[in-house]
Amino acid sequence: MHPNPVFRKATDCVNLEFAAERGFGTLAVNADPAPLLTHIPFVLDQDTRTVDLHLVRSNPIVPILKSPQNVVISVTGPDSYVSPDWYNAPNLVPTWNYVAVHLRGTLTRLPQAQLATVLNRLSENFETRLLPKPVWTSDKVDPESLAKMMRILVPFRLEISNIQGTWKLGQNKPTAARSSSASAVSADGIGQETTALANLMRNPPTT
């Protein structure tokens, strides 16, 4: 995470809300000879500061998690390259603006009997955002097919112990320069969700 305090002013509440809304991140687990990464949907409970997720049983991370492990989930948001020409100010250099939240804690394998609850929470979390579309539920899958799928999945829960967020949005630049670069990012940015990033650059979180 970027060490400049000006990019680290978002509260734990703001960072958790961001992570909960995204619902997708990169899980990193220590391994030999190097960390293992996997990309996961998840559901976050902001009150208990827990994250529920599942992995495919054949994922090489699963054997490592026979016992609880310290892990991190990286959740990223909009990002873009920022050209110094867009600031309309002298003596500035290229940079990359982005939003990222890291959730650190202990990941524990849940009893297999809890898998259905985890899967239902995950689907409900995303399906209810698609209203007025009727919400998909697992009872729309025939029991035999559902049981076959569930045999290859393993449920887990992360107990969050540390939350770090970087909202690198040009807060270290003059307001006029940040506004000018935000307009250019929206129009010509190189990255992901550049319009969303530009809106955040104009109104970065302060608490």
C-alpha positions in Angstrom: 0.0 0.0 0.0 1.2 3.5 -0.8 2.8 5.0 2.4 1.8 8.6 1.8 -0.7 9.5 4.6 -2.7 11.8 2.3 -3.8 8.7 0.4 -4.7 6.8 3.6 -7.4 8.9 5.2 -10.4 6.7 4.5 -11.8 5.1 7.7 -12.1 1.4 8.3 -15.8 1.9 7.7 -15.3 3.4 4.3 -12.7 0.8 3.3 -15.1 -2.0 4.4 -18.0 -0.5 2.5 -15.9 -0.4 -0.6 -14.7 -4.0 -0.2 -18.3 -5.2 0.5 -19.6 -3.5 -2.6 -16.9 -4.9 -4.8 -17.3 -8.4 -3.5 -14.4 -9.7 -5.5 -10.7 -9.8 -4.7 -7.3 -11.7 -4.8 -6.6 -14.0 -2.0 -2.8 -14.4 -1.2 -1.5 -17.2 1.0 2.1 -17.9 2.1 3.6 -21.0 0.4 6.9 -22.5 -0.6 8.7 -21.3 -2.7 6.4 -18.3 -3.2 2.9 -17.0 -2.2 -0.1 -18.5 -4.0 -2.8 -16.3 -5.3 -6.4 -17.0 -6.3 -9.3 -14.7 -7.4 -12.4 -15.0 -5.4 -15.9 -13.6 -5.0 -16.8 -13.1 -1.3 -19.4 -11.8 1.0 -18.3 -9.4 3.8 -20.1 -8.9 7.1 -19.2 -5.4 8.2 -20.6 -5.8 11.7 -18.6 -9.0 12.6 -15.7 -8.1 10.2 -15.7 -11.5 8.7 -15.5 -12.6 5.0 -17.1 -15.8 3.8 -15.8 -17.4 0.6 -15.3 -20.8 -1.0 -12.5 -22.5 -3.0 -12.5 -25.3 -5.5 -11.2 -28.4 -3.7 -8.5 -28.9 -6.4 -7.1 -25.3 -5.7 -3.5 -25.7 -4.5 -4.2 -23.3 -1.7 -6.7 -25.7 -0.1 -4.2 -28.2 1.4 -2.3 -25.3 3.0 -5.5 -24.3 4.8 -5.9 -27.6 6.7 -5.1 -25.3 9.7 -5.9 -21.6 10.1 -3.5 -19.3 8.1 -2.7 -15.6 8.1 -3.7 -14.3 4.7 -4.6 -11.1 2.8 -7.4 -10.4 0.4 -6.6 -7.5 -2.0 -9.7 -5.7 -3.3 -9.0 -3.2 -6.1 -11.2 -0.6 -7.7 -10.9 1.9 -10.5 -7.5 2.9 -11.8 -5.8 4.9 -14.5 -2.5 6.3 -15.8 -2.3 10.0 -15.3 -0.2 12.1 -17.7 1.5 15.2 -16.2 0.2 17.2 -19.2 -3.3 16.8 -17.8 -2.6 18.9 -14.7 -2.0 22.2 -16.5 0.7 22.8 -13.9 4.6 22.7 -14.1 7.1 20.3 -12.7 4.9 17.2 -12.3 5.5 13.7 -13.4 3.5 10.7 -14.6 1.7 8.6 -12.0 -1.0 6.0 -11.6 -4.2 6.7 -9.6 -6.1 3.8 -8.0 -8.2 2.5 -5.1 -7.2 -0.6 -3.2 -8.1 -2.2 0.1 -6.3 -5.0 1.8 -8.1 -7.2 4.4 -5.7 -9.1 6.6 -6.5 -11.8 9.1 -6.9 -15.5 9.8 -8.5 -17.7 7.2 -10.2 -20.8 8.6 -11.8 -23.8 6.9 -15.4 -24.1 7.9 -17.3 -27.4 8.4 -18.5 -28.7 5.1 -22.1 -28.6 6.4 -21.8 -24.8 6.3 -21.1 -24.7 2.5 -24.7 -24.3 1.5 -25.1 -21.3 3.8 -21.9 -19.7 2.3 -23.1 -20.3 -1.3 -26.6 -19.0 -0.6 -25.1 -15.8 1.1 -22.9 -15.2 -1.9 -25.6 -15.6 -4.5 -28.1 -13.5 -2.5 -25.5 -10.8 -2.1 -25.1 -10.3 -5.8 -28.6 -11.4 -7.1 -30.4 -8.8 -4.9 -28.4 -6.1 -6.7 -30.0 -7.1 -10.0 -33.6 -6.3 -9.1 -36.2 -6.2 -10.5 -34.9 -9.5 -12.0 -36.2 -12.4 -10.0 -33.6 -13.5 -7.5 -31.9 -16.8 -8.5 -31.8 -19.4 -5.7 -30.2 -22.8 -5.5 -33.5 -24.6 -5.4 -33.6 -23.9 -9.2 -30.9 -26.5 -9.6 -31.9 -30.2 -9.4 -30.7 -31.8 -6.1 -28.4 -34.3 -7.8 -26.6 -31.6 -9.9 -26.3 -29.3 -6.8 -24.9 -32.1 -4.7 -22.3 -32.9 -7.4 -21.2 -29.3 -7.5 -21.0 -28.9 -3.8 -18.7 -31.9 -3.5 -15.9 -30.0 -5.3 -16.2 -26.8 -3.1 -14.8 -26.0 0.3 -16.1 -23.1 2.5 -13.8 -20.7 4.4 -14.1 -17.7 6.7 -11.7 -14.8 7.2 -11.6 -13.1 10.6 -10.3 -9.6 9.7 -7.6 -8.2 12.0 -6.3 -5.4 9.9 -7.7 -3.1 7.3 -5.5 -1.0 5.0 -6.9 1.3 2.2 -5.2 3.4 -0.4 -7.2 5.9 -2.3 -4.6 7.5 -4.5 -6.6 10.2 -6.2 -4.2 13.1 -6.6 -4.9 14.6 -3.2 -1.2 15.7 -3.1 -1.9 18.0 -6.1 -3.5 21.4 -6.2 -7.3 21.3 -6.4 -7.3 22.8 -9.9 -4.7 20.4 -11.2 -6.6 17.4 -9.7 -9.8 18.6 -11.4 -8.2 19.1 -14.7 -6.6 15.7 -14.6 -9.9 14.1 -13.6 -11.5 15.4 -16.7 -8.8 14.0 -18.9 -8.8 10.6 -17.0 -12.6 10.4 -17.7 -12.1 11.1 -21.4 -8.8 9.5 -22.2 -7.6 7.4 -19.2 -5.8 4.2 -19.6 -7.1 1.8 -17.0 -10.3 0.4 -15.6 -13.5 2.3 -14.7 -11.9 5.6 -15.6 -15.1 7.6 -15.2 -15.6 6.3 -11.7 -12.0 7.1 -10.9 -12.4 10.6 -12.2 -15.5 11.1 -10.0 -13.5 10.0 -7.0 -10.6 12.3 -7.9 -13.0 15.2 -7.8 -14.4 14.1 -4.4 -11.9 11.9 -2.6 -12.9 10.4 0.8 -11.7 12.5 3.7 -12.8 10.3 6.6 
